[in-house]
Each structure stands twice: as C-alpha cells, then as structure tokens.
Amino acid sequence: MRQISDETLIDSYYKALDLRLETDFLDLLLAEIQRRNLKLQVYIRDEAPLN
C-alpha cells in the first residue's frame, strides 16, 4: 500500500464505501489511512463537508 499516494488511498476508501465493498477491504484501507495519520472528511450528500 505504500506505493499509492495519499490522495489515491483516500479516494479509494470513499469509492469502496460508495460501492459497499467488503468490510475487510474497508478495514485494510482505513488501517493504512490511520497509519499515515491522514484525516478523512465526513460528507453528507448534497451538503458541504463536515470537519
């Protein structure tokens, strides 16, 4: 996972959520996001990002 950029990792996580992929895969992506100390923004459809 260290070969993909932070942006690609976060985009992949959000896409996996949208596609309702396996929980194990989501957990793997989230663990890498946390390992890199990246922040995720929470979005509600059709609204501005929440921080």
Backbone as a chain_set.jsonl record, in Angstrom:
{"seq": "MRQISDETLIDSYYKALDLRLETDFLDLLLAEIQRRNLKLQVYIRDEAPLN", "coords": {"N": [[0.816, -1.208, 0.0], [2.084, 1.137, 0.345], [2.88, 2.188, -2.008], [0.972, 3.713, -3.261], [-0.413, 6.998, -3.639], [-1.317, 9.375, -1.051], [-3.669, 10.722, -1.694], [-4.846, 9.006, -3.606], [-5.277, 6.775, -2.014], [-7.181, 7.731, -0.135], [-9.242, 8.459, -1.901], [-9.812, 5.928, -2.895], [-10.796, 4.683, -0.615], [-13.199, 6.139, -0.125], [-14.549, 5.495, -2.511], [-14.797, 2.736, -2.237], [-16.502, 2.671, -0.055], [-18.797, 3.822, -1.238], [-19.384, 1.837, -3.094], [-20.027, -0.177, -1.453], [-18.242, -2.236, -0.624], [-16.496, -5.173, 0.627], [-16.221, -5.437, 4.171], [-13.77, -6.17, 5.289], [-11.943, -5.271, 3.37], [-12.415, -2.507, 3.437], [-11.582, -2.047, 6.064], [-8.866, -2.614, 5.808], [-8.007, -0.54, 4.09], [-8.669, 1.66, 5.732], [-7.014, 1.197, 7.936], [-4.51, 1.673, 6.798], [-4.805, 4.361, 6.131], [-4.986, 5.45, 8.695], [-2.472, 4.683, 9.66], [-0.865, 6.342, 8.186], [-1.528, 8.701, 9.3], [-3.571, 10.295, 8.193], [-6.314, 12.495, 7.542], [-9.815, 12.111, 7.367], [-12.618, 13.475, 5.732], [-15.995, 13.953, 6.584], [-18.807, 13.489, 4.665], [-22.065, 14.575, 3.86], [-24.552, 13.733, 1.658], [-25.071, 16.083, -0.926], [-24.398, 18.292, 0.622], [-22.14, 20.584, 2.295], [-18.737, 19.704, 3.23], [-18.166, 18.189, 6.425], [-16.262, 18.925, 9.312]], "CA": [[0.0, 0.0, 0.0], [2.933, 2.325, 0.423], [3.182, 2.657, -3.354], [-0.051, 4.623, -3.768], [-0.388, 8.314, -2.999], [-2.323, 9.615, -0.011], [-4.921, 11.091, -2.359], [-5.42, 7.791, -4.199], [-5.733, 5.948, -0.903], [-8.426, 8.292, 0.394], [-10.252, 8.303, -2.954], [-10.167, 4.506, -2.939], [-11.629, 4.405, 0.556], [-14.541, 6.675, -0.37], [-15.171, 4.723, -3.586], [-15.143, 1.439, -1.653], [-17.715, 2.907, 0.742], [-19.905, 4.013, -2.177], [-19.684, 0.552, -3.737], [-20.366, -1.121, -0.382], [-17.347, -3.38, -0.727], [-16.311, -5.985, 1.834], [-15.752, -4.76, 5.377], [-12.343, -6.447, 5.462], [-11.208, -4.375, 2.47], [-12.54, -1.17, 4.017], [-10.721, -2.02, 7.255], [-7.486, -2.559, 5.332], [-7.767, 0.833, 3.637], [-8.732, 2.555, 6.884], [-5.802, 0.984, 8.735], [-3.412, 2.374, 6.128], [-5.078, 5.795, 6.3], [-4.617, 5.782, 10.074], [-1.024, 4.522, 9.786], [-0.269, 7.536, 7.585], [-2.051, 9.863, 10.03], [-4.362, 11.122, 7.292], [-7.635, 12.869, 8.055], [-10.945, 11.92, 6.469], [-13.735, 14.395, 5.915], [-17.299, 13.303, 6.531], [-19.696, 14.194, 3.744], [-23.479, 14.206, 3.755], [-24.888, 14.01, 0.268], [-25.6, 17.4, -1.304], [-24.058, 19.305, 1.617], [-20.717, 20.884, 2.434], [-18.031, 18.767, 4.11], [-18.149, 18.416, 7.875], [-14.912, 18.699, 9.845]], "C": [[0.853, 1.263, 0.0], [3.243, 2.897, -0.95], [2.129, 3.614, -3.901], [-0.012, 5.935, -2.97], [-1.474, 8.405, -1.93], [-3.684, 9.905, -0.643], [-5.617, 9.871, -2.96], [-5.974, 6.874, -3.117], [-7.078, 6.442, -0.367], [-9.55, 8.174, -0.631], [-10.737, 6.858, -3.032], [-11.077, 4.125, -1.778], [-13.057, 4.898, 0.34], [-15.273, 5.901, -1.46], [-15.611, 3.354, -3.064], [-16.391, 1.559, -0.774], [-18.936, 3.035, -0.167], [-20.353, 2.696, -2.801], [-20.077, -0.538, -2.736], [-19.56, -2.416, -0.477], [-17.181, -4.055, 0.629], [-15.728, -5.171, 2.987], [-14.259, -4.979, 5.59], [-11.49, -5.534, 4.589], [-11.244, -2.946, 2.987], [-11.631, -1.019, 5.233], [-9.246, -1.917, 6.873], [-7.123, -1.148, 4.873], [-7.732, 1.802, 4.815], [-7.496, 2.411, 7.776], [-4.609, 1.707, 8.117], [-3.577, 3.887, 6.229], [-4.656, 6.236, 7.695], [-3.111, 5.679, 10.282], [-0.297, 5.752, 9.245], [-0.712, 8.822, 8.284], [-2.791, 10.841, 9.122], [-5.722, 11.392, 7.918], [-8.678, 12.638, 6.971], [-11.988, 12.969, 6.773], [-15.02, 13.601, 5.772], [-18.198, 14.142, 5.645], [-21.117, 13.651, 3.894], [-23.884, 14.613, 2.36], [-25.521, 15.388, 0.106], [-25.356, 18.484, -0.253], [-22.559, 19.525, 1.643], [-20.055, 19.879, 3.36], [-18.119, 19.191, 5.576], [-16.747, 18.153, 8.366], [-14.97, 18.25, 11.263]], "O": [[0.36, 2.344, -0.321], [3.813, 3.984, -1.049], [2.371, 4.269, -4.914], [0.368, 5.965, -1.799], [-2.419, 7.617, -1.912], [-4.713, 9.404, -0.191], [-6.833, 9.721, -2.838], [-7.028, 6.265, -3.296], [-8.001, 5.652, -0.172], [-10.679, 7.831, -0.281], [-11.927, 6.601, -3.212], [-12.012, 3.341, -1.94], [-14.015, 4.166, 0.59], [-16.478, 5.673, -1.356], [-16.686, 2.872, -3.42], [-17.231, 0.66, -0.752], [-19.979, 2.435, 0.094], [-21.544, 2.468, -3.011], [-20.412, -1.661, -3.114], [-20.1, -3.521, -0.422], [-17.667, -3.562, 1.647], [-14.854, -4.326, 2.791], [-13.557, -4.067, 6.026], [-10.432, -5.075, 5.018], [-10.227, -2.251, 2.978], [-10.986, 0.014, 5.408], [-8.473, -1.221, 7.531], [-6.064, -0.626, 5.223], [-6.859, 2.667, 4.884], [-6.995, 3.401, 8.309], [-3.791, 2.286, 8.832], [-2.596, 4.612, 6.395], [-4.035, 7.287, 7.854], [-2.529, 6.493, 11.0], [0.743, 6.155, 9.766], [-0.303, 9.914, 7.889], [-2.657, 12.056, 9.261], [-6.213, 10.605, 8.727], [-8.446, 12.936, 5.799], [-12.217, 13.313, 7.933], [-15.119, 12.694, 4.945], [-18.336, 15.349, 5.842], [-21.336, 12.448, 4.035], [-23.588, 15.725, 1.925], [-26.381, 15.798, 0.885], [-26.053, 19.498, -0.25], [-21.797, 18.74, 1.077], [-20.727, 19.263, 4.187], [-18.142, 20.376, 5.908], [-16.094, 17.232, 7.876], [-13.931, 18.011, 11.878]]}, "num_chains": 1, "name": "protein.A"}
